[in-house]
Amino acid sequence: MEASLEGPQDERIIRAAESVIDEAVEFTRELIRIPTVNPPGEFYEDGARCIGRWLKGKGFTEEYIAAEGMPEHTAKHPRINVIGRREGARPGKTLHMNGHFDVVPAGRGWTKDPFGAEVSDGKIWGRGTCDMKAGIAAALFAAEALRRADVETGGAIEISGTVDEESGGYAGVAHLCKIGRVTAQNTHFAIIPEPLNVDRICVGHRGVYWFDVVTHGRIAHGSMPYLGHSAIDDMGAILEAIRTELQPELAKRMTKVPVVPELSRRATLNVNTVSGGQVGEDVQSPCVADRAHAIFDRRFLLEEGFDATKAEIQKLLESVAARVPGLRYDLSDRMVVHPTATPENSPVTQSLQAAISRVLRKEAQIIASPGTYDQKHFDRIGHIPHTVAYGPGVLDLAHQPDEWVGIEDLKNSIAVIALAATKLLNA
Ligand SMILES: [Zn+2]
């Protein structure tokens, strides 16, 4: 059954979304005041309990799941996630909404208290307002708007607050998927209310390949360098080949996935760090460098795939080694994140599109993210392809000083998510 978005029920949902906005603002502020900073992962338990208390008070069951067995789950910095579930009027599909409640450190340059949750100029200010505590509030209050509008749905709504997204999400969403709590067996759709602008739906991200290259030389006296072999010179040759041969090639490749900003539609490679020889500014001895090390960040496209990406790097290194006498190197993988993309015409995308055009009276933009986020775990570990990111907040403000979220955005996203949820659960 195709639920229309122009009927009286939708009016009721939109009015209910408007009526909860003050409470949604207050809840966001409460969450902002808990400085769940990652690293190292502070006050996670308080963050989880704050969300859990809300869920329990609004007809959800609440469940706390610690990342048992994960090395980052320590007595000092426990990794605690929370999930709430509310059953609909009849059996059906499950919509899972997930937000990470960890935030990056405040950093410098603030004119507001980063954890003061000030409200002014129609905005809530503070670290984690847009990325993504307001998003968590949007999910919670969308569910609450449905309850107050007396809207019956089938299936169930689940809402989770998870940790560590900013450091990869392994003790957060990845853990919930790995232990089977959130997988294709029990979850049909997922919405992650990350800040991607309130009229845009994000359908995935590029892949990431971090790798280490170490070059091996031979130590000798610095006054007779010809008796040794410089690992730094060799690393220089590799860096030069990357700059003049590989990077121009990568710049020609464009993905069909609608990544924003547009320049991120290309394949890229960044050198994260280079070190070699004797470390530091302390006393130095005259030595030829016998070791150099660099870490690279290659962002690859869905169309490239990981195997071809790695093979291309191996080939480049081999060609440099073939023309630089004595060059010896090791290549090792540091991290691989595969690209992910929501299937075209996914019901979760379509229901959000319809809801955005109803609430904002404009056409939704379909985009993909330049960096990765927890969608990778829903997709690759949970095998839940019908996952997107949609939430309040301006993408460019994430991780910036004076981060804020617009209250109007928050209100609109509550209405959009509530309408989309109704459509998904009554389909
Ligand atoms: Zn985020």
Boltz pocket constraint, residues with backbone or C-beta under 6 A from the ligand:
constraints:
  - pocket:
      binder: B
      contacts: [[A, 100], [A, 131], [A, 132], [A, 165], [A, 194], [A, 195], [A, 373]]
      max_distance: 6.0
